[in-house]
């Protein structure tokens, strides 16, 4: 049977990784096959309207499934392909345009013309591949991505724990909300989705934390994706820190909002499956999604970025806001090639990319706010210009200013869109695995904005949805940050590649939205 490479599926080994051995041919794994959506031309027109700010009413999940779910014939073609190669169909979800297949390494090697290898990078071992995935010619154009063959860790949590010896100030989440003039509210009737790629939470810790704030614990539901589960490690410095930070920030600011935590494996397949599961969840029905995980654009395959961006477009069409941390490694995003990089999925034009600031306050007023850039431990807000995504219409005529004062016109998507307190030195008081600590990073900014949006949604009685086309024409709804840099980019009046349009002015945002 003739086969052709799947565009965008090319994988390279991690820098410095070495092949240890061929992957065990009998090892079983699950792979997510993403197929094209139905009514693609109509959906592209809707997305263009969204980007121009002329969205109209959001679609319901049921309406989307009917108009833009995967066609039965496309799903049947993938199932037929699976049967030929002895692969089992674990799950088919038309609205998510996803078919999950199960089989052995040997079966997947044969089906997709790959050679899976056991590889090692630093202290991490993973099942990897090099080169393209291949498909039979009849699936060309039907299948858009094949994810999960390679199970290298795809993303990092964007949080930083403040050293215990630090004497700087810190805040509870409600204090930060008050400083940013969040409108009064509880988020009642809303659901905030948290995407987590590791770690877990203990309800007893949450009860202790919220009681300490004088609040009732929010309703928190764990949702298992691709067999991952709520699995607290007991290590306050590990991924539990991310999970607890996200829950505690959202729950303290929007205490009556339901919180649904989607646990998935830290792979490209797991990350996407968690996002699409949240978007199409007809039980919890989140109106806001908070994502505090990501990695440099250069670490993703093109097929995975296209699939994730497509999922965010779906969220926009459904009136779901998606808040994503912009990264904690400055203008390089932690890449050591000397160039500037931005973090994905924050760089998707359909994400509200959340950068970081250092917030200084006394009593109940902000004394000052600058770009978060901690030279002592290297943490700094991510931001810059995408190498992948085209400049959206709402960023037309904007410039990025470098630290030499040179202004560079945006030719592609600029990151971030907004900002908020992220410096661990002025971070958030949280409780993780029984340990009280102060945590910062742009990981805290995504749930901060998600909680603000949940409050506004509850107050207005409608979802804010895709925020970017609404915010850029209304800069008065944000506090402009004009001092500091994240490495190669500097803050400036108006939008900049460190803090975007600025930190929230909650009362003004309610008016705009």
C-alpha positions in Angstrom: 0.0 0.0 0.0 1.5 3.4 -1.1 2.2 5.7 1.8 3.1 9.4 2.0 4.6 11.6 4.8 2.2 13.4 7.0 3.0 17.1 6.7 4.3 18.7 9.9 4.9 15.4 11.7 8.7 15.6 11.4 10.4 14.9 14.8 14.1 15.4 15.7 15.8 14.0 18.7 16.2 16.3 21.7 19.6 18.0 21.6 22.2 15.7 23.1 19.8 12.8 23.3 21.2 9.3 22.5 19.5 6.1 21.4 19.7 3.4 23.9 17.9 0.6 22.1 14.9 -0.1 19.8 11.7 0.4 21.8 10.3 -2.9 23.1 8.2 -4.3 20.2 5.7 -5.7 22.7 5.2 -2.4 24.6 1.6 -1.3 24.4 0.7 2.4 23.8 -2.1 4.6 22.8 -2.0 7.1 19.9 -4.4 10.0 19.2 -5.3 10.4 15.5 -6.7 13.8 14.7 -8.9 14.1 11.7 -10.2 17.1 9.8 -13.3 18.9 11.1 -16.5 19.0 9.2 -17.8 22.2 7.5 -14.2 23.5 7.3 -14.9 26.4 5.0 -17.8 27.7 7.1 -15.7 27.3 10.2 -12.9 29.3 8.7 -15.4 32.1 7.9 -16.6 32.0 11.5 -13.0 32.2 12.8 -12.2 35.2 10.6 -15.3 36.9 12.0 -14.1 36.1 15.5 -10.7 37.6 14.9 -12.2 40.8 13.5 -14.4 41.2 16.6 -17.6 40.4 14.8 -18.3 37.1 16.5 -22.0 37.1 17.2 -23.5 34.6 19.6 -21.2 31.7 20.5 -22.1 28.2 19.3 -23.3 25.6 21.7 -21.3 22.4 22.1 -24.1 20.5 20.5 -24.3 22.8 17.5 -20.6 22.6 17.0 -20.7 18.7 17.1 -23.4 18.7 14.5 -21.8 21.2 12.1 -18.1 20.8 12.6 -17.6 17.3 14.1 -15.6 14.8 12.1 -17.5 13.2 9.3 -18.6 9.6 9.8 -16.8 8.6 6.6 -13.5 10.0 7.9 -13.8 8.3 11.2 -14.7 5.0 9.4 -11.6 5.4 7.2 -9.3 5.6 10.3 -11.0 2.6 11.9 -10.5 0.6 8.7 -6.8 1.5 8.6 -6.5 0.5 12.3 -8.2 -2.9 11.6 -5.8 -3.6 8.7 -2.8 -3.2 11.1 -4.4 -4.9 14.1 -4.8 -1.8 16.1 -7.7 -1.4 18.6 -10.0 1.6 18.6 -10.1 2.8 22.3 -12.2 5.9 21.8 -13.9 7.8 19.0 -15.1 11.4 19.6 -16.5 13.1 16.6 -16.7 16.6 18.2 -13.0 16.4 19.2 -12.2 15.0 15.8 -10.1 12.3 17.6 -9.7 8.6 17.3 -7.6 6.9 20.0 -5.8 3.8 18.9 -4.1 1.1 21.0 -1.5 -1.4 19.9 2.1 -2.5 20.3 5.2 -0.7 19.3 5.7 -3.3 16.5 2.2 -2.6 15.2 2.6 1.2 15.3 6.0 0.9 13.6 4.4 -1.0 10.8 1.3 1.1 10.5 3.0 4.5 10.4 6.4 3.5 8.9 8.3 4.7 12.0 11.1 3.2 14.1 10.4 3.9 17.8 13.5 4.0 19.9 14.3 4.1 23.6 16.1 7.4 24.0 17.8 9.2 26.9 18.2 13.0 27.4 19.9 14.1 30.6 18.0 12.2 33.3 14.9 11.6 31.2 14.3 8.4 29.2 11.5 8.5 26.6 10.2 6.6 23.6 11.1 8.6 20.6 11.2 8.8 16.8 13.0 10.7 14.2 11.6 11.8 10.8 8.0 11.8 9.6 4.9 9.7 10.2 3.6 8.1 7.0 0.1 7.4 6.1 -1.7 5.6 3.2 -2.5 7.9 0.4 -6.2 7.6 0.9 -5.9 9.2 4.4 -4.1 12.2 3.0 -6.1 15.3 3.9 -8.3 13.2 6.2 -5.7 12.8 9.1 -4.2 16.1 10.3 -2.0 14.8 13.2 -0.8 11.5 14.7 0.3 12.2 18.3 1.6 10.0 21.1 4.0 7.7 19.3 6.8 9.8 20.8 6.2 10.3 24.6 8.9 12.8 25.5 7.8 15.4 28.0 6.2 18.1 25.9 5.8 20.9 28.4 7.0 22.4 31.6 5.0 24.0 34.4 5.7 27.7 34.5 5.9 28.3 38.3 8.8 29.3 40.6 9.0 28.8 44.3 10.4 31.7 46.3 13.4 30.7 48.5 12.4 30.4 52.1 15.0 33.0 53.2 13.5 35.8 51.1 12.2 38.7 53.1 10.2 40.3 50.3 6.4 40.9 50.4 3.9 38.4 49.3 0.1 38.3 48.8 -2.9 36.1 49.1 -4.8 35.7 45.8 -7.7 37.9 47.1 -5.2 40.6 48.0 -3.9 40.6 44.4 -7.5 40.7 43.1 -8.2 43.7 45.3 -5.1 45.6 44.2 -6.2 45.0 40.6 -9.7 46.3 41.4 -11.4 43.1 40.4 -15.2 43.6 40.4 -17.0 42.1 43.4 -18.2 38.6 42.7 -17.8 34.9 43.3 -17.9 33.3 39.9 -21.2 31.6 40.8 -22.5 29.4 38.0 -19.2 29.3 36.1 -16.8 26.5 35.6 -13.0 27.0 35.2 -11.0 24.2 33.6 -7.4 23.7 34.7 -5.1 21.7 32.4 -2.5 19.7 34.4 0.2 17.4 33.0 1.3 15.8 36.3 0.9 16.0 40.1 -2.3 16.3 42.0 -4.1 17.7 45.0 -5.3 16.5 48.3 -8.8 17.8 49.4 -7.6 18.1 53.0 -4.9 20.6 52.0 -7.5 22.6 50.1 -9.8 22.6 53.1 -7.0 23.9 55.3 -5.9 26.6 52.8 -9.3 28.0 52.1 -10.3 27.9 55.8 -7.2 30.0 56.5 -8.6 32.6 54.1 -12.0 32.5 55.7 -13.5 30.8 52.6 -15.5 27.6 51.9 -13.5 25.2 49.7 -14.7 25.3 46.1 -16.1 22.3 44.3 -13.1 20.7 42.6 -13.6 17.8 40.2 -10.7 15.7 38.8 -11.2 14.5 35.2 -9.0 11.7 33.9 -7.7 12.0 30.4 -5.7 9.3 28.6 -5.6 7.3 31.9 -3.8 10.0 33.8 -5.3 10.7 37.3 -5.1 13.0 40.2 -1.8 11.7 41.7 -0.2 14.0 44.3 3.4 13.1 44.6 4.0 14.6 48.1 6.8 16.7 46.7 5.9 20.4 47.3 8.6 21.4 44.8 7.2 19.2 42.0 4.1 19.3 39.8 1.9 19.3 42.9 3.0 23.0 43.2 1.4 23.8 39.9 -1.8 22.0 40.5 -2.3 23.5 44.0 -1.3 27.0 42.8 -3.9 26.9 40.0 -6.7 25.6 42.2 -5.9 28.0 45.1 -5.7 31.1 42.9 -8.9 30.4 41.1 -10.8 29.1 44.2 -9.8 32.1 46.3 -10.8 34.7 43.7 -13.9 32.9 42.3 -14.9 30.7 45.3 -18.3 29.7 44.0 -17.1 28.7 40.5 -16.7 25.0 39.9 -13.2 23.9 39.2 -12.6 21.0 36.8 -9.0 19.7 36.8 -8.1 17.7 33.6 -5.2 15.4 34.4 -3.3 14.1 31.3 0.1 12.6 30.5 2.8 15.2 29.7 3.0 14.3 26.0 1.9 16.1 22.9 -1.1 13.7 22.7 -2.0 14.1 26.4 -1.8 17.9 26.3 -4.1 18.2 23.3 -6.5 15.6 24.5 -6.8 17.4 27.8 -7.6 20.6 26.1 -10.1 19.1 23.7 -11.7 17.1 26.5 -12.2 20.3 28.5 -13.6 22.2 25.5 -16.2 19.6 24.6 -17.1 18.6 28.2 -20.9 18.6 28.2 -21.0 17.8 31.9 -18.8 20.4 33.5 -19.1 22.9 30.7 -16.2 25.2 31.4 -16.4 28.8 30.2 -12.7 29.5 31.0 -9.6 27.3 30.5 -6.4 28.1 32.4 -3.1 26.5 31.1 0.1 27.0 33.0 2.2 24.5 31.0 4.2 25.1 27.7 7.4 24.9 25.9 9.3 26.8 23.2 7.7 26.7 19.7 10.9 25.0 18.5 10.2 22.0 20.7 6.8 21.2 19.1 6.0 19.5 15.8 4.0 21.6 13.3 1.2 19.1 13.4 0.8 19.4 17.2 0.8 23.2 17.1 -1.7 23.3 14.3 -4.0 20.8 16.2 -3.7 22.8 19.4 -4.3 26.1 17.7 -7.3 24.5 16.0 -8.6 23.5 19.4 -8.3 27.1 20.7 -10.2 28.3 17.6 -13.0 25.9 18.6 -12.9 27.3 22.1 -13.3 30.8 20.7 -16.3 29.7 18.6 -17.9 28.2 21.7 -17.4 31.4 23.8 -14.7 29.8 26.0 -11.8 32.0 27.1 -8.3 30.3 27.1 -5.6 31.8 29.4 -2.1 30.6 28.9 1.1 31.4 30.8 3.8 33.0 28.5 6.7 31.3 30.2 9.3 32.0 32.9 12.5 32.1 30.9 12.6 35.5 29.4 13.1 36.4 25.7 15.1 33.2 25.0 12.3 31.0 26.5 15.2 28.8 27.8 16.5 27.9 24.3 20.3 28.2 24.2 20.9 29.0 20.6 21.3 32.8 21.2 18.0 33.7 19.4 14.7 34.9 20.8 11.9 32.4 21.2 8.3 32.4 22.5 6.4 29.7 24.4 3.6 27.6 22.9 0.6 27.3 23.4 0.7 30.9 24.6 1.8 32.0 21.1 -1.5 30.7 19.5 -3.4 33.8 18.4 -6.5 32.3 20.0 -4.9 32.2 23.5 -4.8 35.0 25.9 -1.1 35.0 26.6 -0.3 36.0 30.2 3.0 37.6 31.0 4.5 38.6 34.3 5.2 41.6 36.5 6.8 42.5 39.8 4.0 44.1 41.9 4.8 46.4 44.8 2.1 47.5 47.1 1.5 49.1 50.5 -1.8 48.9 52.5 -4.4 48.7 49.7 -2.7 50.5 46.8 -0.1 49.6 44.2 3.1 51.4 44.7 4.7 50.3 41.5 4.7 47.6 38.8 7.5 46.6 36.4 8.4 43.7 34.1 9.3 40.6 36.1 13.0 39.9 35.5 14.8 38.3 38.4 18.5 38.4 37.5 19.5 36.3 40.5 17.9 33.1 39.5 17.2 33.8 35.8 13.4 33.9 36.0 11.8 36.4 33.7 8.5 36.8 31.9 8.3 35.1 28.5 7.6 37.4 25.5 8.6 38.2 22.0 7.6 37.4 18.4 6.3 34.1 17.2 8.3 32.2 14.5 5.1 30.3 13.5 1.9 32.2 13.7 0.9 35.1 11.5 0.2 38.5 13.0 -3.4 38.7 13.9 -5.5 41.6 12.7 -5.8 43.0 16.3 -2.1 43.4 16.4 -1.7 45.4 13.2 0.6 48.3 13.3 2.1 47.3 16.7 5.9 47.3 17.4 8.2 45.5 19.7 10.9 47.5 21.4 14.3 45.9 22.1 16.6 46.9 25.0 18.6 49.1 22.7 15.5 51.2 22.0 15.0 49.9 18.5 11.4 49.5 17.4 10.6 46.4 15.4 7.3 46.2 13.5 5.4 43.0 14.3 5.4 40.7 11.3 4.1 37.7 13.2 2.1 37.1 16.4 3.4 39.1 19.4 3.5 37.6 22.9 2.1 38.2 25.5 -1.3 39.9 25.4 -1.7 40.8 29.1 0.2 40.4 32.4 -0.1 40.2 36.1 1.9 39.7 39.3 4.4 36.8 38.7 7.6 37.5 40.5 8.2 34.9 43.2 9.6 37.8 45.4 6.1 39.3 45.4 4.3 36.0 44.8 1.2 34.2 46.0 0.8 32.6 49.5 -0.2 29.0 48.9 -0.3 25.6 50.6 1.2 22.6 48.8 1.4 19.1 50.3 1.0 20.6 53.8 3.7 23.1 53.3 3.0 26.8 53.2 5.1 28.6 50.6 5.2 31.5 48.2 5.0 30.8 44.5 5.3 33.0 41.4 5.9 32.6 37.7 3.5 33.2 34.8 1.8 30.0 36.0 0.1 32.2 38.6 -1.1 34.8 36.0 -3.1 32.4 33.8 -5.4 31.3 36.7 -5.5 34.9 38.0 -7.0 36.0 34.7 -9.2 32.9 34.5 -10.7 33.7 37.9 -11.2 37.4 36.8 -13.0 36.3 33.7 -15.2 33.8 35.7 -16.2 36.7 38.0 -17.1 38.9 35.0 -19.0 36.1 33.2 -21.1 35.5 36.4 -21.8 39.2 36.7 -22.7 39.8 33.1 -24.6 36.6 32.6 -22.7 35.8 29.4 -19.3 34.4 28.5 -16.5 36.8 27.7 -15.2 34.3 25.2 -12.3 35.2 22.9 -10.8 38.3 24.6 -8.0 39.5 22.3 -10.2 41.3 19.7 -12.0 43.0 22.6 -9.0 44.0 24.6 -6.7 45.5 22.0 -9.1 48.3 21.0 -9.6 49.1 24.7 -6.2 49.6 26.3 -7.8 51.7 29.1 -9.0 48.4 30.6 -5.4 47.5 31.5 -2.6 49.1 33.6 0.2 49.9 31.1 3.6 48.7 32.3 6.4 50.9 31.0 9.5 49.9 32.9 11.8 46.8 32.7 12.8 44.2 30.2 12.7 40.4 29.8 16.2 40.1 28.2 16.1 41.3 24.7 12.7 43.2 24.8 11.8 46.2 26.8 8.6 47.6 28.3 7.2 50.6 26.5 4.0 52.7 26.4 1.2 50.7 24.9 1.7 47.0 23.9 5.1 45.5 24.4 6.7 42.1 24.2 7.2 41.8 28.0 3.8 42.6 29.5 1.5 43.0 26.5 -1.2 45.5 27.1 -0.5 45.5 30.8 -2.0 44.1 34.0 -5.7 44.1 34.8 -7.9 47.0 35.7 -10.7 44.8 36.8 -13.5 47.4 37.0 -12.7 48.8 33.5 -12.5 45.2 32.1 -16.0 44.5 33.3 -17.2 47.5 31.4 -15.4 46.5 28.2 -16.5 42.9 28.4 
